[in-house]
Amino acid sequence: MPNLTDVGSIRALLNRHDFTFSKSLGQNFLVNPAVCPRMAEACAESHAEGVVEIGPGIGVLTQELVQRFRKVVCYELDSRLLPVLGETLAAYDNVCVRNEDVLKADIPALLAQSFGGMRVSVCANLPYYITSPILMFLLENRFPFSNVTVMVQKEAADRICAPVGSRLAGALTAAVHYYAEPEKLFSVSRGSFLPAPNVDSTVIRLTVREKPAVEVADEARFFRLIAAAFAQRRKTAVNSISAGTGLSKQTVEDALLSLGFEKNVRAETFTLEDFAALDAALLRSAARE
Ligand code: SAM
């Protein structure tokens, strides 16, 4: 079996399969031997029996997951990697690879048919070009995953893990904190990959909450408010929220004043609790007009 953290062995494996890296699919494969065991271990801490891996590549993380979980299902979009994975995972009978775009995956059917009642987590070195869509797909559909342990670009990790209401926070921060408790686990330098990308990475773990961090009457409306609030960060909350939601400036100002905010407050200072209170106040304020 080829050593998947040895550059010479990887090149020989890929040459045998006539494989060339696709930049557009975010193909930077991990070669630092310390990273995958640590990621798999962190993911396994929640005692899930099953794990879904997104983008196994040549299987370097998969080989660690199969040793720690009863069942592993991988989604790999690039069909050229299937024969490679057939070789590198040949020794394991608890793994199955699906040649599908994870964003189109029927996760409820997967959980019922492939994992039948097991607790399941997600582990991945994510393709960075779709980090936010994948995280939102996993979280907002409320799939019952125990945790989502993923490697993302360092800057994305900084934003995701920043407290809501701090300078680095944005709409993704608010959404992730609503559904999960995010934490940074460890940093991974660009030299840990083949080919080396021009960014550094961080492994983060999102522990999915049993119920969202705040209670809101209408989630879709709540997230429209958050998207509006962060769409024009330099503007005051009144201007950005009014522009993004179509509510009148007066309605937004009344709602903010009723909650004790100054009328020129900026939305980037709001916590999730502030957003939830504002959502309810906007509803009351609009009803009075
Ligand atoms: N897990 C491997 C590793 O750590 O070396 C590879 C990680 S590489 C950063 C990302 C992988 O995701 C690639 O194998 C790529 O082909 C795959 N991928 C890209 N877009 C995908 C999608 N929409 N669904 C499933 N896999 C995808």
Residues whose N, C-alpha, C, O or C-beta is under 5 A from the ligand:
A	BS01	SAM	L25 G26 Q27 N28 F29 L30 I54 G55 P56 G57 I58 V60 L61 Y75 E76 L77 D78 E100 D101 V102 L103 N125 L126 P127
